[in-house]
Amino acid sequence: MIVSEALVMLEIRRVVERELAMPREIQPTDRLVDDLGLDSLTLTTLAVELEDRFQVILSDEDATRIQTVAELARCVTARVGAAS
C-alpha cells in the first residue's frame, strides 16, 4: 500500500478534530501535547486509530520521540512504507 504523508495528515486532523472538537485547523507544526492539549487517553486513541487505518504498529519508542503533527505523519508514512 502506498500512503502519502498528506493522506496521513488528513487522517490525523480528522481524528483530533473529532476527539477534541478543535476550533481551528491543525497545523503540521502543532505540538501534540503543548499546542493541541492531547493527554494520554487522546494520544492513545489517535495512535490506535492510525494503526487501524494504515495497518501499522507505532512503538513505545515512537511515542516518546514524536512531538509534532508532522513528525507523527512522517512516522506513520515510514511505517507503511516499511510494511510494504
JORA-V813572 format. One record per residue. N is the residue number from 1. RES is the residue in one small letter. PHI is phi in whole degrees, -180 to 180 (* if undefined). Layout:
N/RES/PHI  N/RES/PHI
This chain:
1/m/*  2/i/-101  3/v/-129  4/s/-90  5/e/-61  6/a/-64  7/l/-65  8/v/-63  9/m/-60  10/l/-61  11/e/-67  12/i/-60  13/r/-60  14/r/-60  15/v/-66  16/v/-66  17/e/-64  18/r/-70  19/e/-70  20/l/-111  21/a/49  22/m/-61  23/p/-82  24/r/-137  25/e/-74  26/i/-77  27/q/-105  28/p/-58  29/t/-84  30/d/-62  31/r/-83  32/l/-59  33/v/-90  34/d/-69  35/d/-91  36/l/-93  37/g/73  38/l/-70  39/d/-106  40/s/-60  41/l/-68  42/t/-71  43/l/-64  44/t/-66  45/t/-59  46/l/-61  47/a/-61  48/v/-64  49/e/-65  50/l/-67  51/e/-60  52/d/-66  53/r/-65  54/f/-108  55/q/55  56/v/-130  57/i/-122  58/l/-97  59/s/-83  60/d/-61  61/e/-63  62/d/-59  63/a/-61  64/t/-79  65/r/-98  66/i/-78  67/q/-116  68/t/-116  69/v/-60  70/a/-63  71/e/-63  72/l/-65  73/a/-62  74/r/-63  75/c/-63  76/v/-62  77/t/-61  78/a/-64  79/r/-64  80/v/-64  81/g/-63  82/a/-71  83/a/-81  84/s/-74
